[in-house]
Amino acid sequence: MALPVTSGTASGEQGEQTAETQACRLIQTPLNYSALNYGWAQGLEDCSGDVANNWEIAPSQTGPWTTLEQYDVFYDNEYASYWVYEGDLCDAWHRLTATYGGQQITTNAVRGVGGPC
């Protein structure tokens, strides 16, 4: 089941890569609720590559968590904003786990109000 995720405009600063450049950093914001949508931002700072994403669901806020969808997104020293309509999230708890290299960030869990999963 593909979630109807909408992407915003990618943004970020292209910086010169030098020996003094900080190590690559995965950026992942919490899932935020606004105007019937859940939104978040994700990207890479000081590097480029594919970020692996697992959209997970659970019957309760504490799990057990099951992967609903897996996908990769390429970033080139940038981040992008995304949002999904709350009614498109099935009736379960949802969270997103992003992984790049040895870095992994899991968002907060949010409750979907759509139909059955």
N, C-alpha and C positions, 0 to 999 in steps of 0.2 A: 504494500500500500504506500504510494508516494504521497507525502504531505504536500498540500498546496502552499509552499513557502514562496514568499515574494522577496526579492532582493532589492535593496536600495543601491544608490550609487556608491561605488567603491571610492575610498579616499585614503589618504595617507601621504607621507612625505617620502620622496625618493632621496635617500642620503648617500653620500659618497662612502664606499666601503674602504676603510683603512684599518690598520692594526689596532687603532684605538676604539673601533666600533664595538659597541656592546654585543654580547652574545645574542643569538637569535631568541626571540621571546614570543610565545604563543599568547594571543590576546583573546579572551572570551568573557563577555559580560554576563551578568545574571539575566534570566528571562524576566522581562518587565511587562506589566499589564498597563495598557493605555488604549482607550477608545475601542473596546471590544477586540483588541489584538494583543498578542504576546510578541514582543520584539526583543532582539538581542543584536550584538555586534561581535564579529569574530575576524581574526586576521593574524598576520605575522609581522613582527617588527625586526628590522635589520637583517632580513633574509627572505628567501622565496622558497616555495614548495607546496606540496599537497597536505592539507590538514584532513585527517580522517575524522569523520563524524558518526556517532551512533545516537539515533533518536530512540529513547527507551521509554517504555511504559510499565506501570505497575498498578495493582489493585488498591494499594495504600501508599501513603507518603513515604513509608519506610521500606517498600519493596514487597516481594522480590521483583527485581527489574529484568525485563525482557527486551531485547533489541527489536524495534519495529522496522527501522530502516537504517541502512548504512550507505554513506556516500562520502566522496572526497571533494574538497574545494581547493583550487590553486590560488595562492596569494603571492604577490611580488612586492614585499615590503609595504603592505597596505592592509586595510581592514574594510569590511563592508557591513552594512546593517541589513537585517532581515526581519520579517514579521509574518505571523500566521494568524488568521481569524480564529477567535476562541471557539466558535461553533464547528470548525473543521477538526478540532482535536477531539478524538473519541472520549467517551466517558471513562476516564482513567487518569492516573497521575502521569505526567510527562516530564522528561528532563533530557538534556543534550550533553553528551560527553565528547569533547574534542581532544585529539591526540596529534602531536607533532614531535618526532624524535622521542626523547625521553620525557617530554612534558605532557601532562594530561590535566584537563580542567573539566569538572562536571558542574553544570548549572544547578540552581535551586529547582525543586520540583513544583510544578503548577498543575492545577486540576482542569482537565478538559470537560466541556459541557455538551459535546456532540452526542451522536448516537453510540450504539455498542461498538466495541473494538473488534 
